[in-house]
Amino acid sequence: MDSVLISGIVLLIGWILDRLFGDPIAMPHPIVWYGKLIAWGERRLNKGQHRLCRGAFWTIVLVGGIYGLSSYLLPLLLDYSEVLYVVVASFLVFTSLSGKTLITEVRLVFEAVDRSLEEGRLQVARIVGRDTSELTAQEVRTAALETLAENLSDGIIAPLFWWAVLGVEGMLTYKMINTLDSMIGYKNERYLYYGRLAARLDDVANYIPARLTAVLMLLVSGYGRKFGFLIRYGRAHCSPNSGYPEAALAAILNARFGGSHLYFGEWVDKPYIGENERDFTTADMERAVLVNFKVELFVVALLLLGTFLFSYFFG
């Protein structure tokens, strides 16, 4: 079978598995292994002098290692058995996407905060990196929606983008970069130098996907006229990328995100994104979830169509 067609089949199976099951809790997960490798290196290297070089070294080892290893082993597996390759590669795609899981978590946050503020704080702490102990109900809902918008880029569109560029190997490499950033890419005393390269790599890897995500969010929602709003508020964010999907969702919901938050005991000033300060409701959450699904479906359908057409005409 044509290798391009096999790639399309792998993507389709992996995406369907993610939509059906979300993150596989009861089976080995590559991202968990990534986290263990990152933590192992951080415990041994993030101390003493030359932390910038130490962190850069381990980041390069992990990112280069996963790309090199996957680029070597996956073609060998394909040559050995197409069926086995489809099984393994589909599982890797499945575990590299996180659409269903975060949507489920965001819904749980809204349900929890409707029951009690304390439950909402505990639930949202599962998906955000900030201190949630003092959040108001509105801030809990805001944090969940901000994370939903960011995850559409980080958890779905960026992995799919790098799949389109470099195949499953690119998707796996992106997930390593993104996991490194989520664990050591913070601008605090502990990680400022050690995690600097990881943070920069994540900025580069998400540059196009974040902007593509935001544009598609507006288009599938019929808000194409809001591109000026997107440019204005997307680049106002302290992150070079996260502000764009947040700005798109703020435009769609006619709402405001951002503001200062407590991260690991330190206050971080974040600019506001949007103008209309109002309370969020469950209806807003469901609308945001629908936007996420429309963008995800559009991108997957486009990639599959391109893959199968390429295979048909050139395979």
Secondary structure, 3 states (H helix, E strand, C coil): CCHHHHHHHHHHHHHHHHHHHCCCCCCCCHHHHHHHHHHHHHHHHCCCCCHHHHHHHHHHHHHHHHHHHHHHHHHHHHHHCHHHHHHHHHHHHHHHCCHHHHHHHHHHHHHHHHHCHHHHHHHHCCCCCCCCCCCCHHHHHHHHHHHHHHHHHHHHHHHHHHHHHHHHHHHHHHHHHHHHHHHHCCCCCCCCCCCHHHHHHHHHHHHHHHHHHHHHHHHHCCCHHHHHHHHHHHCCCCCCCCHHHHHHHHHHHCCCEECCEEECCEEECCCEECCCCCCCCHHHHHHHHHHHHHHHHHHHHHHHHHHHHHHHHHC
